[in-house]
Amino acid sequence: MHIRHALIGALFAAGLALVPSAQAQDTPADTARVLVDIARVLETEQEWDTLEDLLRFVVRHYPGTPAAEEAERWLAELRGVLTATLGRTRFIVFQTIYGAWLGVAIPAAFGAEDATPFGVGLLLGGPAGFAWSNMYSRSNPMSRGQANIINFAEIWGTWQGIGWQQVLEIGQDEFCDEFACYPSDSDTAPFAAAVVGGLVGLGTGLVVTRLSDIPAGHSEVVSDASLWGSWYGVAFGVLAGAEDDALLTWTLMGGNVGLLGSIPLARAWNPSPGRVRLITVLGFAGGLAGVGLDLIAEVDDEKTAILLPMLGTTAGLAAGFALTGPKQPERTEASSGRRYGALLNWDDGLALDVPMPQPATVPVLTRTGEVRSRPAARFTLLSARF
């Protein structure tokens, strides 16, 4: 059992112990009030996961009571706090790492050869990334989906910058001898393109996330579809006989097609992040299966060798979409609460869970022969919904 569920059980016992034994006719409203009072202690201790679990328990098992209504309002406030906290943490961590990367890439873009500029860049880049992202996120709260989009935009911009610099031969050097001049790859241009592309991506991400909130599932669709688009770009490029810069162009264009196509798809589909990840994992597994077939059959032809993994990927993605079923009601991004509360649960399928102790009262025969209600705990073994 998860440690916080064990803690909830202990808190239930402690809370029930607070109910005076003289209150023979305690009501569900009384029990719910005790649990909400315990939740205030959890808030003081900043036990956010356990706090959310306990509030959800009150809402689910004591509907209609004043304490349940208070817990529901509290959950709405808590959801916003935890969501913003998760998004802000992701944003700051990534921007700190990206700042360190810029500390290396910028000196390289200017052709630095000594170690000192790189050392200074590393010394200043990470702290600078942390400082600006910390200040920005304080005044601009963001969800996990918004943070994911900003971070992905920087990665995508960096990749696109490097890729198009290679394809278009931007900043390419020229080497000349006494006979003729020859093109030569630049040592600085790729880094300059990476810096410019990443910063453009950062700016784009900040603007997009300021205009609208982006659910976490939507950000997963955009990032995964962009990567799958790049893979399909490689595959179709090989099948079309493209090589070198032409193949890189196929890859870049495929990724951008995937990116642009994923935006309306995410809005129409509206999946949970978990479903997108499962579909992606099955697509990856299908691609690996295709590679396995290549190895078993000892395929030598380049087009056949790429065709089998591509077909495997397509089959895996299709199977993932079909097997994961329609979108289920999604929990909050910060939620760690359980969906079920019984040992056996039937709700469009059988599911197992670790049952949580639930406050209850039981009749007890006293020494004087009177029947009194005493606080207790019960476990639900079967819950079914038809």
C-alpha positions as CSV (number, residue, x, y, z in Angstrom):
1,M,0.0,0.0,0.0
2,H,1.2,3.5,-0.8
3,I,2.7,5.3,2.2
4,R,0.2,8.1,2.0
5,H,-2.7,5.7,2.0
6,A,-1.3,4.2,5.1
7,L,-1.1,7.7,6.5
8,I,-4.7,8.4,5.6
9,G,-5.7,5.2,7.5
10,A,-3.8,6.4,10.5
11,L,-5.4,9.8,10.3
12,F,-8.8,8.3,10.0
13,A,-8.2,6.4,13.2
14,A,-6.9,9.5,14.9
15,G,-9.8,11.5,13.7
16,L,-12.3,9.0,14.8
17,A,-10.7,8.9,18.2
18,L,-11.5,12.6,18.5
19,V,-15.2,11.9,18.3
20,P,-16.4,11.8,21.9
21,S,-17.8,8.5,22.8
22,A,-20.8,10.2,24.4
23,Q,-22.0,11.2,20.9
24,A,-23.9,8.0,20.3
25,Q,-25.7,9.2,17.2
26,D,-22.9,10.6,15.2
27,T,-23.9,11.4,11.6
28,P,-22.0,11.3,8.3
29,A,-21.8,15.1,8.4
30,D,-20.0,14.9,11.7
31,T,-17.5,12.3,10.3
32,A,-16.9,14.4,7.2
33,R,-16.3,17.5,9.3
34,V,-13.6,15.6,11.3
35,L,-11.9,14.5,8.1
36,V,-11.9,18.1,6.7
37,D,-10.3,19.2,10.0
38,I,-7.6,16.6,9.6
39,A,-7.1,18.0,6.0
40,R,-6.2,21.4,7.5
41,V,-3.4,19.7,9.5
42,L,-2.1,18.1,6.2
43,E,-2.2,21.5,4.6
44,T,-0.1,23.0,7.4
45,E,2.4,20.1,6.9
46,Q,2.3,20.6,3.1
47,E,1.4,17.0,2.5
48,W,-0.3,17.9,-0.8
49,D,-0.8,14.4,-2.3
50,T,-2.3,13.1,0.9
51,L,-4.4,16.2,1.3
52,E,-5.9,15.8,-2.1
53,D,-6.6,12.1,-1.5
54,L,-8.4,12.9,1.7
55,L,-10.5,15.7,0.2
56,R,-11.5,13.5,-2.7
57,F,-12.5,10.8,-0.2
58,V,-14.8,13.2,1.6
59,V,-16.4,14.4,-1.7
60,R,-17.0,10.9,-2.9
61,H,-18.3,9.3,0.3
62,Y,-20.1,12.1,2.0
63,P,-21.9,13.9,-0.8
64,G,-24.4,16.6,0.2
65,T,-22.8,17.4,3.5
66,P,-21.4,20.9,4.2
67,A,-18.0,19.4,4.7
68,A,-18.1,17.7,1.3
69,E,-19.1,21.0,-0.3
70,E,-16.2,22.7,1.4
71,A,-13.8,19.9,0.3
72,E,-15.0,20.3,-3.3
73,R,-14.3,24.0,-3.3
74,W,-11.0,23.4,-1.6
75,L,-10.1,20.8,-4.3
76,A,-10.7,23.4,-7.0
77,E,-8.4,25.8,-5.4
78,L,-5.8,23.1,-4.7
79,R,-5.9,21.9,-8.3
80,G,-5.0,25.4,-9.6
81,V,-2.1,25.7,-7.0
82,L,-0.6,22.2,-7.8
83,T,-1.1,22.5,-11.5
84,A,0.7,25.9,-11.6
85,T,3.4,24.4,-9.3
86,L,4.1,21.5,-11.6
87,G,4.2,23.6,-14.7
88,R,6.5,26.1,-13.1
89,T,8.9,23.5,-11.8
90,R,9.2,21.9,-15.3
91,F,9.7,25.3,-16.8
92,I,12.5,26.3,-14.4
93,V,14.3,23.0,-14.6
94,F,14.4,23.0,-18.4
95,Q,15.3,26.7,-18.7
96,T,18.2,26.2,-16.3
97,I,19.5,23.4,-18.5
98,Y,18.9,25.4,-21.7
99,G,20.8,28.3,-20.2
100,A,23.8,26.1,-19.6
101,W,23.5,24.9,-23.2
102,L,23.5,28.5,-24.4
103,G,26.5,29.2,-22.3
104,V,28.4,26.7,-24.5
105,A,26.6,27.3,-27.9
106,I,27.0,31.1,-27.9
107,P,30.9,31.1,-27.6
108,A,31.0,28.3,-30.2
109,A,28.9,30.5,-32.5
110,F,31.4,33.3,-32.2
111,G,34.3,30.9,-33.0
112,A,35.8,30.7,-29.5
113,E,38.7,28.4,-29.3
114,D,40.0,28.9,-25.8
115,A,38.4,27.2,-22.8
116,T,37.8,30.4,-20.9
117,P,34.7,31.6,-22.8
118,F,33.1,28.2,-22.4
119,G,33.9,28.2,-18.7
120,V,32.4,31.6,-18.3
121,G,29.3,30.5,-20.4
122,L,28.7,27.5,-18.2
123,L,29.3,29.6,-15.0
124,L,26.7,32.2,-16.1
125,G,24.3,30.3,-18.4
126,G,22.7,28.0,-15.9
127,P,22.1,30.6,-13.2
128,A,20.9,33.1,-15.7
129,G,18.4,30.5,-17.1
130,F,17.2,29.8,-13.6
131,A,16.9,33.4,-12.6
132,W,14.9,34.6,-15.6
133,S,12.6,31.5,-15.6
134,N,12.0,31.9,-11.9
135,M,11.0,35.5,-12.3
136,Y,8.8,34.9,-15.4
137,S,6.9,32.0,-13.9
138,R,6.2,33.9,-10.7
139,S,4.3,36.6,-12.6
140,N,3.0,34.2,-15.3
141,P,1.6,30.9,-13.7
142,M,1.5,28.1,-16.2
143,S,0.1,24.6,-16.4
144,R,2.1,21.5,-17.2
145,G,0.8,21.6,-20.8
146,Q,2.0,25.2,-21.2
147,A,5.4,24.4,-19.7
148,N,5.7,21.4,-22.0
149,I,4.9,23.5,-25.1
150,I,7.5,26.2,-24.2
151,N,10.2,23.6,-23.6
152,F,9.4,21.6,-26.7
153,A,9.4,24.8,-28.8
154,E,13.0,25.5,-27.8
155,I,14.1,21.9,-28.6
156,W,12.2,22.0,-32.0
157,G,13.5,25.4,-32.9
158,T,17.1,24.3,-32.1
159,W,16.7,21.2,-34.3
160,Q,15.0,23.1,-37.1
161,G,17.7,25.8,-37.0
162,I,20.5,23.3,-37.4
163,G,18.7,21.3,-40.0
164,W,17.8,24.2,-42.3
165,Q,21.3,25.6,-41.9
166,Q,22.7,22.4,-43.3
167,V,20.1,22.1,-46.1
168,L,20.4,25.8,-47.2
169,E,24.1,25.9,-46.6
170,I,23.7,29.1,-44.6
171,G,27.1,30.5,-43.5
172,Q,29.0,27.9,-45.4
173,D,32.7,28.7,-45.6
174,E,34.7,28.6,-48.8
175,F,38.2,27.1,-49.2
176,C,40.3,28.3,-52.1
177,D,43.7,27.1,-53.4
178,E,45.6,28.2,-56.5
179,F,43.3,26.2,-58.8
180,A,39.8,26.8,-57.5
181,C,37.5,27.5,-54.5
182,Y,35.6,24.7,-52.7
183,P,32.7,24.7,-50.3
184,S,33.7,23.9,-46.7
185,D,31.5,23.2,-43.7
186,S,31.5,26.0,-41.2
187,D,32.4,25.3,-37.6
188,T,30.4,28.2,-36.2
189,A,27.2,28.4,-38.4
190,P,25.5,25.3,-36.9
191,F,25.9,26.7,-33.4
192,A,24.6,30.1,-34.5
193,A,21.6,28.5,-36.2
194,A,20.9,26.4,-33.1
195,V,21.0,29.5,-30.9
196,V,18.8,31.6,-33.2
197,G,16.3,28.7,-33.8
198,G,16.1,27.9,-30.1
199,L,15.4,31.5,-29.1
200,V,12.8,31.8,-31.8
201,G,11.2,28.7,-30.5
202,L,11.3,30.1,-27.0
203,G,9.6,33.3,-28.1
204,T,7.0,31.4,-30.0
205,G,6.2,29.2,-27.1
206,L,5.9,32.1,-24.7
207,V,3.5,33.9,-27.1
208,V,1.3,30.8,-27.7
209,T,1.0,30.0,-24.0
210,R,0.1,33.5,-23.1
211,L,-2.8,33.4,-25.7
212,S,-4.4,30.2,-24.4
213,D,-4.2,27.5,-21.9
214,I,-2.9,24.2,-23.2
215,P,-3.9,20.9,-21.6
216,A,-1.2,18.4,-20.9
217,G,-2.7,15.9,-23.3
218,H,-2.6,18.5,-26.1
219,S,1.1,19.2,-25.5
220,E,1.8,15.4,-25.6
221,V,0.1,15.1,-29.0
222,V,2.0,18.0,-30.4
223,S,5.5,16.8,-29.3
224,D,4.9,13.2,-30.2
225,A,3.3,13.9,-33.5
226,S,6.2,16.1,-34.5
227,L,8.7,13.3,-33.7
228,W,6.6,10.7,-35.6
229,G,6.3,13.1,-38.5
230,S,10.1,13.3,-38.6
231,W,10.4,9.5,-38.6
232,Y,7.9,9.2,-41.4
233,G,9.7,11.9,-43.3
234,V,12.9,9.8,-43.1
235,A,11.0,6.7,-44.2
236,F,9.3,8.3,-47.2
237,G,12.5,10.1,-48.1
238,V,14.4,6.8,-48.3
239,L,11.5,5.2,-50.3
240,A,11.7,8.2,-52.7
241,G,15.5,7.7,-53.1
242,A,16.5,10.9,-51.3
243,E,20.0,11.2,-49.9
244,D,22.1,13.6,-47.9
245,D,20.5,17.1,-47.8
246,A,17.5,15.9,-49.7
247,L,16.8,13.3,-47.1
248,L,17.3,15.9,-44.3
249,T,14.8,18.1,-46.1
250,W,12.2,15.2,-46.1
251,T,12.9,14.8,-42.3
252,L,12.5,18.5,-41.5
253,M,9.3,18.8,-43.6
254,G,7.8,15.6,-42.2
255,G,8.3,16.9,-38.7
256,N,6.7,20.2,-39.5
257,V,3.8,18.5,-41.2
258,G,3.3,16.4,-38.0
259,L,3.5,19.5,-35.8
260,L,1.0,21.6,-37.8
261,G,-1.4,18.7,-38.2
262,S,-1.3,17.8,-34.5
263,I,-2.7,21.2,-33.5
264,P,-6.3,20.7,-34.8
265,L,-6.0,16.9,-34.1
266,A,-5.3,17.6,-30.4
267,R,-8.3,20.0,-30.1
268,A,-10.7,17.5,-31.8
269,W,-9.3,14.4,-30.0
270,N,-8.6,15.9,-26.6
271,P,-6.8,12.8,-25.2
272,S,-5.2,12.3,-21.8
273,P,-1.4,12.4,-21.6
274,G,-1.4,8.8,-20.5
275,R,-3.2,7.6,-23.6
276,V,-0.9,9.5,-25.9
277,R,2.1,8.0,-24.2
278,L,0.7,4.5,-24.5
279,I,0.0,4.9,-28.2
280,T,3.5,6.2,-28.7
281,V,5.0,3.3,-26.8
282,L,3.1,0.8,-29.0
283,G,4.1,2.7,-32.1
284,F,7.8,2.4,-31.0
285,A,7.3,-1.3,-30.3
286,G,5.8,-1.8,-33.7
287,G,8.8,-0.1,-35.3
288,L,11.2,-2.3,-33.4
289,A,9.3,-5.3,-34.5
290,G,9.8,-4.2,-38.1
291,V,13.6,-3.9,-37.4
292,G,13.5,-7.4,-36.0
293,L,11.9,-8.7,-39.1
294,D,14.6,-7.0,-41.2
295,L,17.3,-8.8,-39.1
296,I,15.6,-12.1,-39.3
297,A,15.1,-11.9,-43.0
298,E,18.6,-10.4,-43.5
299,V,17.1,-7.7,-45.7
300,D,19.8,-5.9,-47.8
301,D,17.6,-3.6,-49.9
302,E,17.5,-0.2,-48.3
303,K,13.9,0.6,-49.3
304,T,12.6,-2.8,-48.0
305,A,14.6,-2.3,-44.8
306,I,12.9,1.0,-44.1
307,L,9.5,-0.2,-45.2
308,L,9.1,-2.9,-42.6
309,P,9.8,-0.6,-39.6
310,M,7.5,2.0,-41.1
311,L,4.6,-0.5,-41.5
312,G,5.3,-1.8,-38.0
313,T,5.1,1.7,-36.6
314,T,1.9,2.4,-38.3
315,A,0.4,-0.9,-37.1
316,G,1.6,-0.1,-33.5
317,L,0.1,3.4,-33.5
318,A,-3.2,2.1,-34.9
319,A,-3.3,-0.7,-32.3
320,G,-2.5,1.7,-29.6
321,F,-5.3,4.0,-30.6
322,A,-7.8,1.1,-30.7
323,L,-6.7,-0.7,-27.5
324,T,-6.5,2.4,-25.3
325,G,-10.2,3.0,-26.0
326,P,-12.0,6.3,-25.8
327,K,-10.8,9.1,-23.5
328,Q,-11.6,8.4,-19.9
329,P,-12.4,11.1,-17.4
330,E,-9.0,12.5,-16.6
331,R,-7.7,13.2,-13.2
332,T,-6.0,16.5,-12.4
333,E,-2.4,16.9,-13.4
334,A,-1.2,16.8,-9.8
335,S,-3.7,14.2,-8.7
336,S,-2.4,11.0,-7.1
337,G,-5.9,10.0,-5.8
338,R,-7.2,6.6,-6.6
339,R,-10.0,6.0,-9.1
340,Y,-11.5,3.1,-7.2
341,G,-12.1,2.4,-3.6
342,A,-13.0,-1.3,-3.4
343,L,-10.9,-4.5,-3.7
344,L,-12.9,-5.5,-6.8
345,N,-14.4,-2.8,-9.0
346,W,-16.7,-3.2,-12.0
347,D,-17.1,-0.1,-14.2
348,D,-16.9,-1.0,-17.9
349,G,-14.5,-3.7,-17.0
350,L,-13.0,-5.3,-13.9
351,A,-10.3,-3.5,-12.0
352,L,-8.4,-4.3,-8.8
353,D,-7.5,-1.7,-6.2
354,V,-6.2,-1.5,-2.6
355,P,-9.3,-0.6,-0.6
356,M,-8.9,2.4,1.7
357,P,-10.4,2.4,5.2
358,Q,-13.6,4.2,5.4
359,P,-15.1,5.7,8.6
360,A,-18.2,4.0,9.9
361,T,-20.2,3.4,13.0
362,V,-21.1,0.0,14.4
363,P,-23.7,-0.8,17.1
364,V,-22.1,-2.1,20.3
365,L,-23.9,-3.7,23.3
366,T,-22.7,-2.0,26.5
367,R,-22.5,-3.7,29.9
368,T,-25.8,-2.1,30.9
369,G,-27.5,-3.7,28.0
370,E,-27.8,-0.5,25.9
371,V,-27.0,-0.4,22.2
372,R,-24.5,2.4,21.4
373,S,-22.9,3.5,18.1
374,R,-19.1,3.4,18.2
375,P,-16.6,4.7,15.5
376,A,-15.0,2.1,13.4
377,A,-13.4,1.6,10.0
378,R,-14.7,-0.6,7.1
379,F,-13.3,-1.8,3.8
380,T,-15.3,-2.2,0.6
381,L,-14.7,-5.5,-1.1
382,L,-16.9,-5.1,-4.2
383,S,-18.1,-2.0,-6.1
384,A,-20.1,-2.3,-9.3
385,R,-21.7,0.2,-11.6
386,F,-24.0,-0.8,-14.5
